[in-house]
Amino acid sequence: MIRFEEARERLLHGVRALGAERVGVDLAPGRVLAEEIVAGCDMPAFDHSAMDGYAFASEDFTGDGPWELPLKGESSAGGVLPLFERGTTCRIFTGARLPDGCDSIAPQEDVERLTGPDRVRLAKVPAPGAWIRRRGADLARGAAAITRGTRLSGGHAALAAALDRPSVLVARRPQVTVLCTGDELRAPGEPGAEGTIAESNGTFVAAMGRAAGAIVRIAPFVRDDLGEAEREVREALSGSDLVVTIGGVSVGDRDVMKAALEKAGVALDFWRVAIKPGKPLCVGRAGRTIALGLPGNPASASLTFLLFGVPLLRAMQGDREPLPARWRMAVEGSLRRAAGRMEFLRARIVTSGGAPRAVLLPNQASGAVTSFADADALVVVPPEKERVDSGDALEVIRIAEV
């Protein structure tokens, strides 16, 4: 077995973005930016009002207040800029350009509109610069707006649109084929003989792969036959950036997938990692295609794909941060364990008294499908730690951030 950190480092070593394509900004969220977006103009592009109110020249206020000024002109968002006369005030609306000669704005609730001739009264002088958003305050022309390798959010897409970018260059989405193996498998909802089970691992892998930006295809089930498994692996390798096999990589007499990968031309880099659950994991390459052989137990398959498959897919898209963040927090629950392997315990994060804590789920078995349905976090237990007690502060990975 090799250590978890070494295994993941070897998996990600040398992985680069697969290519790029251009998409509209409305389709950009969730994709990884493959270019540097630089502001082509100042943002905002002009000085404008942050409030509905009145624009003034602060030097026009002399002596003791209150002050009365004639109201002349109006500046509205997208409208014609009025000519400002010193010694007067100009009506102005949120987002409207600041007339030349004005240097402060008073919100309309601080200004009394007098009856009769258009005049206003102020009891308090607005400070120079008040309620004005200055040109270039957000971004100056030529400044880096969004860096290459950023996984774009809705906010990033909105910023690109605000910079007048109708489209952006993003990394190509990896093509993934999932091979679920086992004579016992049947599709959910289909009738089957006694002893068969509805296949669910592929559903989890496909969902998490798509969430990471990949295009995922679940291939027909592969039976526990070496010849059939080899043929299916060869076919999957020919059109995929990543082939994920589930099951058949351990040491049982009917575990044929590891041998099938090798016979199909996959050069294995490593097999078996010192983690729990998920030890029988194998990783290899056939040309430019990466093969990831996951164990078949549901919790093991789900965990290994989260820890290895998802970061790999992110790296294939040039993501600057392919690995999930780790948060340190108190654990609630206890567990005795044999030292030697890094363990990832399924947990739920709860908050009480203003502090989050990770509550361990009661069923940590590698075959438990329920554990990942209930979990939203993984508690990382160091290899040397023989017991976990309530109150221990351990590193935690939020599954949503994987």
N, C-alpha and C positions, 0 to 999 in steps of 0.2 A: 504493500500500500504506500501511497505517497500522501504528503500533507495536503490539506485543503488549499492553503495559499499557493503552494507550488503547482497543484493541479490547475487552478484557475489561471495562474500566470502563464503556464505552458499553453493552455487553451487559447488565450487571448493574444499571445505573442505573435506579432507580425500581421494581425488581422487589420485590414484596411477597408475603407468604404468601397462598395461594389461598383459605384458609378453614380451618375447624377441625371436628373430629369427636371424639367420646369413644370410647375403647377401654379394655378391661380391662388391668390392669397386666401381665398375662402376655403381651399382644400389643404392649406399648409399646416394647420394645427396637428400635432402628433408626428410630423415628419421632422427629419434632421436637416438643418441648413447646410448646404454644400458650397456656400459662398459667403463672403463678408459683405454685409449690408452697411453702406456708408451713407450718411445724410447728404443728400444732394442739395439741400437748402436749409436755412435756419428753421428751427421749430421752437416756438411759433415763428411764422414768416414775417410777422409785424407786431408792433406793440398793440395790445388790445385790452379791453376791459374785462375784469373778472366778475363784475357785478352789473346789475341794472342800476343806473344812478345818473350822476352829473359829473362832467369833466371840467376841471378848473386849471388855471395857472396860479400856483401857490403864491407868487409874488404880488398878486392882485389883492391879497388880504393884508390890510394895514390897520393899525389902531386896534381898539377893543371891539369885540363883537356884541350882538350878532351882526352879520353882514348880509346885505341884500345885493343881488346882482341880476341884471336882465338875462333872460333865457333866449338864446339865439342858436338855432340850428339843431340838428339831430344826427347822430351816428348810429346806424343799425348794422347788424351782422350781414355782410355781403352787400351793403348799400354804398352809395356814393359818399366819399369823405367830405364833410362840410368844411368851409373856411372858418377858422376860429378867430374871433375878435377878442383882443385883450380887454379885460374889465367886464367880460360876460361869462356865462356858463353855457355848456352844450349838453343837451340830453344825450345819454349814451346807454347802450344795451350790452348785455353779456356777449362777448365774442366780437364786438364791433371794434374797428380800428380807432386808435387814439388820434384825435386831430392834432396837427402840428401846433406847437405852442402850449399844449396842455401837459401837465406833469403830475396830476393827482386826480383821484376820483372819490367822490363821496357816495355811498350807497343811498338809494332813494329814500330809505326809512330815516336817514339822518338829515334830510333836506325837506323844508316846508315849501310847498308850492303855493304862492300867493294868488289871490283872486284878482281879477282885473287884468292889467297888462302883464305879459309873461315875465314874471319875476320869481326868484326863489330867495329863501332866507336860510342861513346856516348859523347855528350857535357854536359850532366847533369846526376849526379849520382842518381839512384833511392833510395828512402829512405828505410831503413830496414822495411820489412813487406808490402811494396807497392804492390798492386794488387794481394795479396795472401788471399784466403779464408781459414781460419784456421779450423782444425778439431774440430768438436763440437761447431762451432760458432753459428749455428742455434739451435741445441738441444744437450745437453750432454746425454750420455747413462744413463737411469734410470729416466730422467726428464719426467714430465707429458706433453704429446703432445696434446691430445684432451680430455677434461673432459666429464664425463658421463652427459647426459642430454642436450648435444649440438645438435641443429638441424644442420645437416651436410650440408655444401655447397660443391661446386665443389672443392674449395681449400682444405677443410678438407679431401675429398676423395683422392685428389692428395697427400696430406701429408701422409695419411695412406699407400698409395701405395709406396711412397718413403721410408717409414719405413719397407718395405717388408711385408706389410699385404695384402694378397689377398682378405680377407673378414673381415667384422666387425660385431659385435653384435649390433642389433638395436631393438627398441621397436616394438612390434606387432602393425599393423595398426588397428585402431578401425573399427568395423563393424557397419555401420549406415543404418537405414531404415527410409525413409522419407514418411510420409502419408499426402497427400494433400487432404483436405476435401472441399466439397461443391457441391450441385446439379448443379451449374452453370458451372462447369469446363468441359473442353474438351481438348484433346491433340492438340498442335499446328499443323496446317495444316489439321485437320480433320473437316468435315462439322458439323455444330451444329445448333440447333434451335435458333431463335431470343432470345437474352438475355443471351446466353452462352458466355463464354470467354475462350481464350486460356490460359492454366495454365502456369505461369512463375515463381512462387515463388520456386517451387521445383528445377527448373533449377539453380537458384541462389544458393540455399542451397547446392545442390549437387556439384556445381563448387567450392564453397568456402570450403566445407568439404573435397573434394579431394585435393585442394591446401594445406590444413592443414594436409594432410597425411592419411586421412581416406579412407576406401572402402565404397562407398555409393551406395545404391539401392533405386530407387524411386518406391514405390509400386503402384498398381492400385489405382485410385481415390476412395475416401470414400464418400459416399453420406451422406446427413444430416439425418441419421437414427441412433438412439442410439444403437440398437441391432447390426446393421452392423458395426458401429464404434467400439463397444466393441470387436467384433470378430476379426476385422482387427488389433486392438491394441494388443490383446493377441497373435496373430500370429507373429506380428512384434517383440514383447518382447522376444519371445522364441529363436530367433537367432541373436540378436543384442546387441551390447554394449551401443548403444545410439539409441533411437527412437525419431525422430523429427516429430511432427504433426504441420500442418500449417492450421490455421483457426479454428473456432468453440470453442474458449476458452473465449469468452466474455460473455455477459449477455443476448443476444437475445434468443427468443423462439426456434430458430433453431441452436443455438450454443450448440452442443451435445458433443463436444470432451472432455471437462473438466470432465463431468460426465462419459464418456466412459473410460477415463484413470483410474478413481477411481474404476469403476466396474470391470475393467480388472486386478485390483490388484496393481495399482500404488499408493503408499502413497505420497500424495502431500506435499512438504516441504513449498512452498509458491506460492501465486497467486497474481498477480498484483504488478508491480514495478513502483516507482515514476520517470518514464522517459517519454520523448516525442521525437518521437513517440514510441509506443510499450508497453503501460501500461498493457494490458491483457496478461501477460506472466505467464505460470505456469511451475513449476519444481517439479519433484518427482522421486521416485525410486521404482523399483520392483525387489527385490533381488539385483543382481549386475548390472542390467541394469538401466540406467538413462533415464528418459523421459523428453523431452523439448517441451512444448506446445507453439508454436508461434502464434501471431495474424495473421489474414489473409490479412490485407491491405499490398500491396507490399512493400512499404518503411518500414513499421513496421516489417514485417517478415524479410526483409533483415537486418535491423539494429539490431534486437534482436539476430539474428543468429551470426552476426559479434561480438557483444559485449559479448554474453554468449556461443554460440555454438562453435565458433572457439577456444577461450581459453580453453574450456572444452576438446575439442579434443586434444589440445596440452598437457594439463595436463594428459590425458589418455595415452600419449606416454612418460611421464616422462620429458617433456621439462622443462629445468631450468627456462625459461622465457616465461611462457604461455600468459602473458598479453602484449599488445602492448605498445610501448613507446609513450610518449606524448611530443609534441614539443610546445613551446610557441612562438606565432607569431602574428603579427598584422592582423586584420580582415578588409576586404573591403566589405561594405554593411551594411544595418541597418535593425533592426527588433524590433518591440514591442511585448511583450509577457506577459502572466500571470505568476507570480512567483509561486513556489511550487514544480515544477518538474525539474529535470536535463534534458536539451534538447541537442540533437545532430543534428546539422545543417549540411546538405550536402554542400560541397564546393569544389573548385578547387584551387590548390596551383600554384601560378604564381610567377615569380621572375623578379624584375626590380630594377635597382640601386643596385644590389648585395644582396638584402634582400628579402626573400620569404614572401608572404602574402597569406592569405586564402580568396578567393573571394566567397561569399555566392551565391549559386544558387537561382534563382528567385522562383522556385516551391519547397516549403518545405512541401507539403501536404503528409499525410501518405499513400495516395492511388496512388502516382505518381511513376510509373515504371521508368520514364525517369530520376529521380533524381540520382539513383545509376548507371545509364549508363553514366552520365556526371561527377559524383563526383569521386575524388581521395582522399578526406579527410573528416573528421568529426570534426566540431568545437564544443567543449564542453562548454555549457553555464551553469554556476552554478545555482542551484535551486532558489536562492534569487534574481538573476539579472532580472530586468524587461524590459531591453532594451539592444540591441546591436547596437553600432555605429561604423562607419568606424574609424579605428585607435585603437580600443580596442585591448589589448593584451590578448588573450585567449589560452587555451590549445587546441592543434590540434592532432588528430590521423590520421596518414596516412593509408589509407585502405590497401595498399599493405603490410603494416607491421602488420596488424591485425593477 
